[in-house]
Amino acid sequence: MKKAIVLCALLVLGSAFASAQTTTPRVAKRQLKQQARIEQGVKSGELTAGETKRLELQQAKIRADKRKAKADGVVTPAERAKLAREQNRASRKIYRLKHNENVAK
């Protein structure tokens, strides 16, 4: 009886651990913030249509990479680092494009 209880407890903990490894809340939260920055840039006229399109394509690539990382059920530290690097690049690009001399007409 004790073995069955211990086995069940281990299965529950194992499944909870496995599901925790596929979540990427930091990536998702950052995606939302970057999307809001892009939308704000469009509203204020800081981003042109072309700049916005390039930024949206970059965000779509990050979302696709996130889906690919989650596909096998485990997001490895290397995959998390890659997503973080991509988001860092995107953040810098958003800043540069919002602060250049181009203005939407």
Secondary structure, DSSP 8 states (H G I E B T S, - for coil): -HHHHHHHHHHHHHHHHHHHTT--HHHHHHHHHHHHHHHHHHHHT-S-HHHHHHHHHHHHHHHHHHHHHHHTS---HHHHHHHHHHHHHHHHHHHHHHTSS----
